[in-house]
Amino acid sequence: MKTAEVAGIEIVEDGPFRYRIPQHGPMRVPGVVFASRYVLPEAAGDQALQQVVNVATLPGIVEASYAMPDVHWGYGFPIGGVAATDVGASGVISPGGVGFDISCGVRLLAAGCDRQELAPRLQALMDVLGHRTPRGPGRGAVWHVGRSQLDHILEDGARYAVECGHGVQRDLNRCEDEGRLAGALAAQVSTRAIDRGLCQVGSLGSGNHFLEVQAVEAVYDPDAARAMGLHEGQVTVMIHCGSRGLGHQICTDHVRTMDQAMSRYGISVSDRQLACVPVESPEGRAYLGAMAAASNYARANRQLLAEAAGDAFEAVCGCGLDLVYDISHNTAKTEIHRVDGNPLRLCVHRKGATRALPPGHPDLPHDLATVGQPVLIPGTMGTASYVLVGVAGGGAFHSTCHGAGRVRSRHAAAREVDGRQLRADLERHGIAVRGTTLRGLAEEAPLAYKDIDAVVQASEGAGLCRKVARLVPLGVVKG
């Protein structure tokens, strides 16, 4: 085995696309990083591997502190971090292991037309999508709701949206948790969070959020693609967004509460951003209830954006959109997993990591039971995205990556990239761009991210998932 130092951390090559950070000091478990040399976080100042070490010190953590191939520096946990704590052994819940954009996720829709059919209408379609998609950091919504309706959204998520006529039952069948995460407690959501969420139901936000029109360039697993409703040349739409200001405020509120409560439980952490409490403590249950409410808000948010996109396709192209799948990558869930041969009830944190359930898992919709759960991995703007599927024996509690993973901060990218030139380059390559600001485009330039093909290769090579299809961009609406 080869031992090296990466970003100041000793790391041991432990098999194909797998590295181990040996347990030392206060670490309760080792660190495990699924990666290749091409995607390890070696950038100066990136503390992601140190964060993997810090997470390994959390009370109740089992098996390992995991990092996915897209891992990079985050708040408390690295983005791309996965950790599970034993609920029955005073295992903790940490908002830093979920993130500020609770239940941020990806929704993929399949259009009833192919790339060649869309070509003469692409610019008109992008104009309509740009007009109908609220985006940017402030207010803006597809669905304007009052406080009573927002409480229903927090409790019932996409299910409530569908009940109100914004979608069909199939949308719920093809959504993680059937569109509603159980255990939501609207009463645990602060007034400030409610105020921020009232005017943002059905909006992209800003940063790395987007709505992208794509085409299926290649199919690697025809049977899985067929079950998902995908074929080569088909037009698709990918939506990436989350719980907006409501989720951000919930994280802020509960980090503050836990920071003040930790001493009562005898907990100390090496990084205050890892503030945590036992899962079954009053503060832990309150956070989980508020987190579930934010998750439901995010699912309703993507449901409304999908409806608006479908209306645009009907108006311009005369065809609709069908949901392939909707999955979140910033969550904490109570799940049963075997650890050292024993079934344990675990709180599984997935921050910037996607659940990748294997074929036959009881949580899969019946029409996908034989192929496994779709895993939706967007690349950066102007590059490919991937559809993968969960596999039997997948590691890290059935988890995998969630995207390309940053290698430059937004400020660094904005300094290095001219937004106007980037837009011209994208359009010269046939990608229609509808963006809010030139700086916003520059911050999300391809050079700010890892190579998506290398990230996917590492995920598949590590045995976390399997490729189904590669999607290429035709047009993008950016926040």
N, C-alpha and C positions, 0 to 999 in steps of 0.2 A: 504494500500500500504506500502511496506517495503522500508525504506530509508537506504542507506549504503554509506560508502566511499570506492571507488575503485581507487587505484593509485592516491590518493589525491583529487579525484573529487567526489562531492556529486551526487549520482545516485539513482533514484527511480524506483522500479519495477512497471511497468505500464501495465502489461498483459502478456500473454504467450509469452516467447521469446522476450520481448520488455522492454527496460529500457529507462527512460527519465532523461536527465540532465536539471534541471529547468533553465529557462532563468534568467540570473542575470548579473549585471554590464553592459558592452558594448554589450552583446549578443543581436542580433535583433530577434532571434528565439530560441526555445529550441534545445537541442541535443536529438536525438533519436538513440539508439543503439539496433539493432536486435541481440540478443545473448542469451545464457544460461550461468549459472555460470561457466560452464566448459570451455567456450571460451572467456570470458571477458579478456581483456588485463591487467592482474595483475602483470606481470613480473616487477621486479625492473628496473627502468630506462625507461620503455616503456611509452612514453608521448602521446599515441594515443588519449586518452580521453581528454587530454588538447588540442590537435589539433582539436578535434570535437568542443570544446568550442571556439577556435580561429576562426574556419571557420564560426561559427554562428555570427561573428561580421562583415562579409563582406557586403559591400554596395549592396542593392537590393536583398539579400537572402530572399527566401520565404519558408514557411511551417516549415522546420526544417533543421538542419545540421545532416545528417544521417550517420550511420556507420553500415556496414554489419558484419555478424558473424566472418569473417576472419580478422577483423580490427587489424592493428598494426601500429607502428610508421613509418611515411614516411617523405617526404620532403614537408613541408608546410601543405598540407592535409594529414590525415592519409591514409594509404593504406587500401582500403575498405571504402573510404569516398564518399558520394554522396551529392551534393549541387546544387540547381538551383537558378539562379538570374533572376529577371524580366528585360528583355531587354528594355522594354518601360519605366522603372523607374530608368534609369542609373545603371542597374545591371552590375556587372563586370565579366570579364573573368580573370582567374588566371592560369598560366602554372603549378603552384603547384597542381592544381586540376586535372591535366591530367597526369603529371609525365614526367620523362625524356625519358622513352621508349614509345613514343607516339604510340597508337594503338597496343601495345603489345596484343596478343590475342591467341586464341586456335582454331585449325582446327582439325576436326575429320573426318576420312575416314573409310569406310567399305570395307573390303576385300572380294573377292569372294571365300573364303575358311573358314573352321572351325578350331578350335583349334587342334583337333586330326589330321587333314590333315597336318597342319603346323608343328607339333611336330618334325618329323624327319629332317625337313629342317630349323629349327629355327636358329641354330648356323650359318649355311651358309648364311641365310638371314641377320642376324645381322652383319656378316662380310661385306656383300655388302653394307648394309645401313651405317655402320660405315665408309666405304671407300668413299661413294658417298655423304655424308652429311658434307659440310664444317661447322666447328664449332671452338669455341675458341674466344678470345677477339680481334684478329686482322683481317687481310684481308682474303678473301676466298669467293668464290661465285660459284653458279651453272650457272648463266647467266652473262657473261662478256659483259658489255654494255659501250657505249661511252656517252658523255654529251648529245647529241641530244636524244638518247633513254632514258636516265635517266629523261630528262624533260617530255617525254611522260609517263613514269612510275609515276612521281609525279602528273601529271594531271589526269591520267586515271587508275592507279592502276592495279588490276588483269585483268581488261578489256583489257588493252593494252597487257598484257602477253598472254591472250587467243587469241587476234587478231594476235599475232606473232607465234601462233601455240603451245603455252605452256598450253594446256588445252582445254576444251570444254565448250559450252554454259551452260550446267548444273552446272558447277563450279560456274558460276556467279549467277545463280538462287538461289543457296544454300549458298551464301555469304552475310553477312550483307551489306546493301547498294548496293547490286548487284556488289560488288567488287570495287566500286568507290565512295568515299566520295566527294560530290559536293563542289564547292567553293575553290578548291585548287589553290594556286598561287605559281608557281615555282619561280617566280621573288622575292618572299619574303624569299627564302631559301638562306642562305649565301654561299659564295664560299667554306668556310671551311666545312660546312655541306655537300655540293655537293661532295667535295673531299673524305669525309669519306664514303659517300654512293655509290660511283662509283664501288668499289670493294667488295661489300657485298650483292649483290642481289641474294638471295637464300643461306642464311647461318643462322645457329642457334644462334651464339654468345655464351655467357657463362652464369655464374650465375645459375638461376633456369630454364633456357631454356632447352628444351629436345625434342627428338622424341622418342615416346614410342610405341612399339607393344603390343597390349592388346587383351583380350578376353572378351566377354560379359558374365559375371558370373550370373547375375540375371536380369530379366525384371519385372518391377513393373506395367507398363502401356502398355499392349500389343498393343492397338490401336495406341498410340503415337509412340511406337517403330516401328511398322509396317510402319507407314507413313514416318518415318525417314530412313527406310531400315535396321533396326537392328533386330537380333534375338539371342536367347540364344546360346552360344557356338561360335558365330561368331568372327572372328579376326578383330580387328580394329587398326587404327594407329592414335595417337594423337600427334599433333605438337604444341609446345608452343614457340613463339618467337615474335619479334616486328620489330621496325624500325631501329635497330642497331645504329651505330654511328651517322647516319644522324639525327634521331629523338632526340638523346641526345644533339647534337649540337644546334638544333633548340630550344629546351627548354632553354639551357644555354644562347643563344643569346637573346631570348625574355624576360627572367627573368631580364637580365641586362637592357634592354630597358625600361621595365615597372618600374623597381626600380627607374630609373631616371625620369620617366614621372609622377609618382603618385602625386607628389606635385602640378603639374599643374592642376590636377582634384580635389584637396582638399581631397585626400585620404591618410589616415594613417592606418597602420596595426600593430597588436601586434607582429607579427613575419614577418621579412623581406622575409622569404621564401613564404609568401602569396602575394608577389608583384602582383598587378592587375591594370587594367584600365577598363573604361566602354567598354562594348562589342562593341558599335557602334562608338568608338573613332578610329582615324587612326591607333593607335598602337594595339587596339583590333582587328580591321579587318585584320591588317597585320599578327598578330599571328594566327588568325583563318585560314587564307589562307595558312600559312606555316604548321600549324598543320594538315590541311586536306591533304597537299602534303605528309607529313610524314605518315599519315594514309594510303594513297594510296601506298606508298612505302612498308609499312608493309604487306598489302594485296598481293601485287605482290611477296614479299619475301616468304610468306607462300605458294603461288601458285606454285612457282618454287621448293620449298622443297617438296611439295606434288607430283609434277611431277617426281622428282628424286626418291621418295619413290615408286611410282607406277611402274617406270621402274625396280626397284630392285625386286618388287614382281613378275613382269612379267618374269624377268630373272631367278629367283630362284624357284618360286612357280607356274608359268604358269597362274596366275590370276591377275586381275587388282584391282584398288582402286576407289571407288566412293565417292564423297564428301557428308558427312552427313550435316555439317554446318561449317561455319567459323564466329567467333565473336570476337570483340575487347573488352578489358576492361580498356583501358586508353584513354579516349576521352572526348571531350566537344562538345555537339550538340545543335543546336537550335531546340526546340520542342514545341508543343502546349499542355499544360496541364491545367486542371481546378484547380484553387486554390480558396477556399472559394466560389465555385460555378461559378467563372468567368474564361473563357478561357484566358490564358496568354501566350505570347511568351517568353519562358524561355531558358536560356543557362544552360543546364544540364551537370555538371561536374560529370564524373564517373571515379574515380581513383582506380584501383584495384577493380572495380565493373562491373558487366555484365548487359547489358540490357536484360529484360525478358518480351517480349511482349506477351499479352494475346491472346487467340483464337479470330479470327475475325479482328485483327489489320490490317490496310491497307498496312503496310510495310512488311507483311509476304509473302513468296512465296505461290502461289496458292495451292500447294500440302501439305502445312503445315498450311493452314489457319484455319482448324477446330481443330487443336491440340495445337497451340501456338508455340512460338519460342523456338528452342532448346537452352538450357543453358549448357555449357560445363565446368565442374568444375574438374580440375586435382588435385589429391592428391600429396603428396610428393613421392619421389622415393621409390619404393618398396611397396607402399600402393595403395588402390583403387582410381579410379576416377569415376565421376558420369556424367550421362546425365540427365538433368532435363528439365522442360518446363515452360514457363510463364503461369500465371493464371489470370483470371478475378479478379479485385480488388487488384492486387499486389501493394504494397506500394513503397514509395521512387521513384516515377516517373517511375514505371516498372523497378526496378533494383534489383539485388541480388548479392551474393558473387562471387568471381572469383577463389578461390582456398582454400588451407588449412590455410594460414596465419602464418607468422613466430612467434616463441616464443623465439628464440635465434638468435643472429646476426651470420653472416657468420664466423667472427673471433672466436666467442665463440664455435660454432659447430666444427670448425676445431681444436680447442684446446681439445675438449672432445672426438672426434671420430677419430679412426684410419681408414683412407681411404682404406687401404689394407684389414683390417678385415671386413669393411662394404661391399666391393666388394665380399669377400668370403661368407659372410652371405647371400647376395642377390643371388649369384649363387647357394648356397646350397638350397635355396628355389625355384630354377628353373627359376630365372630371369637372362637372359644373359645381361651383362653390357659391353658397349663400351664407355669408358669415356676418356677424354683427360688427366686429372691429378688426382692423388689420393686426393690432397687437395680439388679440385673441387667437388669430390664425397663427401668428409667429410662435406663440407659446406652445402650440400643439404640433409644431413641425416634425416631420419624421426623424430628424437628427436628434430630437429630444428623447427618443425612445429606443429600446433594444430592437433588434431584428425579430419581427414576429415569427418568421419561418424558423429561426433558431430556438425561440422560446417554445414553439409548438413541437419541434423535434425533440427538445429536452423533456417535455411533458410526456410525449408518447414513448420516448426511449426509456424513461424511468418507470414505465408501466402504469401511469396514472390515468390514461385515456387513450383513445384511438381516433385517428382522423377519419372524417366522413366526407367533407367537402371544403373547397377553397373558394372564397368569395372575393370579387374585385370590385372597387368602387366605380360608380358612374356619376354620382353627385352627392354632395354633402351639405346639410344645414347645420351650422355651428352656432353655439351660444356665445 
